[in-house]
Amino acid sequence: MKLLKIKYLSLVMLLAVVWTPVQTANALDVTPAKPDPHIAKIQRKVDQLYERGSYERAYFIYRNELAPLGDKYAQYMLGFMNLNGKGTDKDRVAASAWLRLAAERGTPQFVMARDLVVGALNPDELDLSNKMYKEFRHEFSDLAILLASIKLDHEELTRNKGSLLNQSAQRIDYYNAVHRKMEDRLTTLSELGDFPDLITDPGRVNMEDVERMVHARIDETLPN
């Protein structure tokens, strides 16, 4: 037991070394548009809360406002805070699941942190981590978030499925912009999920097929 405690403390110390300020504007960006200033404001606010020691409030914002946007820094911070019991109970299983999610784009600091924590899990903990990680991937992975954005675009276009003849020029421009944005996102989804047969034309795509493809890919393998 003493040896395990020493190993755990060493793990926390190693992760603290890995924990360095990383570019926080790391939410999933599927268009060349500039980062949302509202999101940047939230990121600055939560970082300030953390630095002041307001851990519970910081944890809440990382978990409920930034992690669902695909912000990998926020997902990483949730892992770090779970491991250290800052703003939440100590839980290295949850920490490992968040860190695995944060590392899905291959950011070196996040990959190193993931490997340190996952490598210290016992077989039972690893099994729990796998289950939790799969749940997180269905909600917070890049594929899941991109799918959610595409569904919103599709719903917006569907509401205007009829003729545009009686619409104002401004309204027509708006829906054309939504159409282009959805097409860009479908293209990104095709590349990210390795879906060569995915139809990227918003007017022809079958959203039920897209959802099945994405969820099947998420369930297909369980990467680190």
MOVENKA-V286776 format. One record per backbone hydrogen bond with DSSP energy under -1.0 kcal/mol. NH is the residue of the N-H (numbers start at 1). CO is the residue of the C=O. If there is no record, write none. Layout:
{{NH	CO} {NH	CO}}
This chain:
{{5	1} {6	2} {7	3} {8	4} {9	5} {10	6} {11	7} {12	8} {13	9} {14	10} {15	11} {16	12} {17	13} {18	14} {19	15} {20	18} {26	24} {28	69} {40	36} {41	37} {42	38} {43	39} {44	40} {45	41} {46	42} {47	43} {48	44} {49	45} {50	46} {51	47} {52	48} {53	50} {54	49} {55	53} {58	54} {59	55} {60	56} {61	57} {62	58} {63	59} {64	60} {65	61} {66	61} {67	62} {69	66} {70	67} {71	66} {72	26} {75	71} {76	72} {77	73} {78	74} {79	75} {80	76} {81	77} {82	78} {83	79} {84	80} {85	81} {86	81} {91	82} {95	91} {96	92} {97	93} {98	94} {99	95} {100	96} {101	97} {102	98} {103	99} {104	101} {106	103} {111	107} {112	108} {113	109} {114	110} {115	111} {116	112} {117	113} {118	114} {119	115} {120	117} {121	118} {126	122} {127	123} {128	124} {129	125} {130	126} {131	127} {132	128} {133	129} {134	130} {135	131} {136	132} {137	133} {138	134} {139	136} {140	136} {141	137} {145	141} {146	142} {147	143} {148	144} {149	145} {150	146} {151	147} {152	148} {153	149} {154	150} {155	151} {156	152} {157	153} {158	154} {159	155} {160	157} {161	158} {167	164} {172	168} {173	169} {174	170} {175	171} {176	172} {177	173} {178	174} {179	175} {180	176} {181	177} {182	178} {183	179} {184	180} {185	181} {186	182} {187	183} {188	184} {189	185} {190	186} {191	187} {192	188} {193	189} {195	190} {198	195} {204	201} {205	201} {210	206} {211	207} {212	208} {213	209} {214	210} {215	211} {216	212} {217	213} {218	214} {219	215} {220	216}}
